[in-house]
Amino acid sequence: MHSLNFFSLIEHSVVRNLFSFLYPFSLLYSILVRIWLLLYKQNIFKKERLPGYVVSVGNLTLGGTGKTSFCIYIVDALKRTGLKGVILSRGYKAKRKMGLVRPDDNPRNYGDEPVLLARKTKVPIIIGKDRVKTGNEALGRFNPDVLLLDDGFQYLKLDRDLDILLIDMTSPFGYSKFPPCGLLREPLSSIARADVVVLARANDVANNRYLFVKIKRLNPNGLVIKSIHFPTTLYNMRLKRNFPLSYIRGKRVLAFSSIGNPTSFIRTLSHLGANVVKELPFPDHHFYKETDFKKIERIASQCRADMIVTTEKDGVKIQIPFQAFVLKVETKIIEGEESFFNLFFQKLKSQSSP
């Protein structure tokens, strides 16, 4: 009993000492971000305006909140109304500095998320750090009705007509600290900048009233809506065909991924009835090598897994007929959809008016 308490105290002491050591770096990060925001607020750093309807989809924290899935959701809605969209992506970890992404492009050259967007939306995806430049190229080449800025909340250089901020309800504020102690990209006060706040993964949290109240206090005029991520099918990469979600029920599963929120992926598999016997998380945006696949297969054999399952974002990076299933997931607004699209198209109409 005494020895267990002693080791528990040591562990807590180690954590406290680690945070004490890292806190100055977190504080410095916070100060630099606040200075950067102030420079834009005081118009010392100038924003640029494009002659088109610009919509940004972003988040407040590091890690995955479902931005890619929400962009796909918007593009699908645009298609149903006969409107054209172009997505502007930074192309994180892409070898190419700038370019038009096609569905069959190598993710190493253009980034995993842009290639996934190209495959799922079939609309032009242009990567490049300078979104003003890529936006002008998009307007010149494709004459879109909407320029959709993927992961754009922090890209203040480009002015936008609608700012959509996604907040993951399973971990809403990144422990309310900046890296390395937390996951915040900006202070919570930046929520006030959003026109729309999307409470993502609303189906994974039972009681969310406190979160709604806090957001409305920070942004009383913003529209707050709720969305969910829901699985649709399982795709077998070797056989190149879909399986129903019921196929996974009761199966022993090895799950691997390189996404910002692997916990949500595992939770979804469990909700489908899978027995997740092993989790293999890789760093976010990891590009797999042959040795990785051999390792995954070896561990799957060791733990007697019936299936190997990964995410769609990881699936685009698997260039060989690997024996994995890809869990396909979509986003849907479950509360406030009509209000959201009323605002979306109202701003589009006002921007298009002479």
Buried (B, 14 or more C-beta within 10 A) or exposed (E): EEEEEEEEEEEEEEEEEEBEEBBEEBEEBBEEBBEBBEEEEEEEEEEEEBEBBBBBBBBBBBBBBBBBBBBBBBBBBBBEEEBBBBBBBBBBBBEBEBBBBEBEBBBBBBBBBBBBBBBBBEBBBBBBEBBBBBBBBBBEEBEBBBBBBBBBBBBBBBEBBBBBBBBBBBBBBBEEBBBBBBBBBBBBEBBBBBBBBBBBBBBBBEEBEEBBEBBBEBBEEBBBBBBBBBBEBBBBBEEEEBBEBEBBEEBBBBBBBBBBBBBBBBBBBEEBBBBBBBBBBBEBBBBBEEEBBEBBBEBBEEEEBBBBBBBBBBBBBBEEEBBBBBBBBBBBBBEBBEBBBEBBBEBBEEBEEE
